[in-house]
Amino acid sequence: MHAAVTASFFKRLYRMPLPVFLDLAEKLVREYNGPCRRSCPLLLLSVTIRWLAGGSYLDLSVAHSQPPSSIYYYIDQTLDDLDLVLPLSFPYSDLAWLEKVSDGFSRGVTSVLRGCCGALDGIAIKIKEPSRIEVPNSSSYYNRKGFFALNVQAICDSFYRCTYVGCLAAGSTHDSTAYSITSLAALLAKSDSGLHQRYWVAADDAYTCSERLLTPWPGRGLSTAKDCFNYWQSSARIFIEQAFGMLVARWGCYGDRCRATCPKVSTLSWYAVNSITTLLIETLTSRFQILLMKMT
């Protein structure tokens, strides 16, 4: 790192402290010694993180002395590698993990609603208009908010770390429909071999309530018991909304339309980015030994 680049400036530039960047680089270097054969992992990581943070490919080309035509190729390949070294995981059969996550949502003993192991919601990720080569019907990606998008379904824990991401639906798809075609929906629908019966996922009223997916009671003028349930249920559900806000604020590439091809947006849309953010939280949590790390 150049001597003039201070630790605080590096964090602003790459949206993460230098130790976290180096930790991520080390993971990638080990991966390059395995199935990956591309050179200069530090260069490719620097280009990719700066692009995710909102940098222009033209600025990145000048800053890294690389041809403009190569920048998106570097990003594309590095995101593939990040998927390998930072996999997301929803270990639904691990009772110890489920109990730990549930305690986080319950804030120890504060909440009376126990057993939440994740907060679910969907978000529309802006993309450029898909071509006819990429998709058979590009108009299905144009949503009611007036832009082309993908419908991304995600679950996070009480540390705002995403444990599941599904990106299978076009932007005009309703959240409940987008959720219904994911592997998560099939998992939560199983009564015997799926999620343990003591645990559940919180979601808003756009989804259909079930034994493993709890949504708020609809309507107004509810009874005291139903109103109390909605309060505690929403206190768990809000974590995913906060996680979305934090990620969009941190990673500037989502402030504009992703300039990737449609098949690749599934990777850009939260998978690698959530993995990086999870690493960021876990590293800082371990370093400073704090219970909850809120990203700024």
PyMOL commands that set and color helices and strands:
alter all, ss='L'
color gray80, all
select helices_A, chain A and resi 7-14+18-32+41-52+57-63+68-85+95-106+138-141+175-180+183-189+224-250+252-255+262-268+271-288
alter helices_A, ss='H'
color red, helices_A
select strands_A, chain A and resi 116-126+149-156+162-170+200-202+213-214
alter strands_A, ss='S'
color yellow, strands_A
deselect
rebuild
show_as cartoon
